[in-house]
């Protein structure tokens, strides 16, 4: 039983990562774990890899990490994600590639506490509906018997879902939350990178206490203007013309409908 920080969906955002790491440590997290997507979207993939290696005790692979390595293709990516990941593939240093390639797909952090990125068996699945959560609770029980807490990422939103039998309840993910000890809880700490979000640009993360069975959600400001300026200057932002070309290529690549 322990207190640890959880973060993920960093996406090459050094400014957001530093803010999140500092906030977790200021709130008493002596051990920090990452649910994946260290790279993608932004211009500091190697810097983020170095920071995560140094300051996180454990990291699993996200879909952007795998796509950045060429282990997954672009078929389930948005145009923006594909464009930035093509740049990431060219930019990643050898040492960063080797470390990303060593990351496990998922991990049981301690008895009953599991880290995944997307779905329990599908790194690119968005766990965003009660039906999907229910299905993944069944997979979690098959793959990790006795698991009561699944920490996940990918959807870029701070979320808690409680699964009790066939019932799935969404619990408000704000501040300090007492988890239901009788349910299987799915917790998303949110995304360090806020470049996909409208409104305030905040780095999101969480602190989990497996003795008290609580989650504390954090949201901290970072220099989003600096992140965006670097991403634009170094070729991580798709232009409207290139985005139209990507969309055309995707349409042409679709198999014809049968009559």
Buried (B, 14 or more C-beta within 10 A) or exposed (E): EEBBBBBBBBBBBBBBBBBBBBBBEEBEBEEBBBBBBBBBBBBBBBBBBBBBEEBBEBBBBBBBBBBBBEEBEBEBBEBBBBBBBBBBBEBBEEEBBEBBEEBEBBBEBEEBBBBBBBBBBBBBBBBBEBEBBBBBBEBBBEBBEEBBBBBBBBBBBBBBBBBEEEEBEEBEBEEEBEBBEEBBBBBBBBBBBBBEBEEEBBBBBBBBBBEEBBBBBBBBBBBBEEBBEBBEEEBBBBEEEEBEEBEEEBEEEEEEEEE
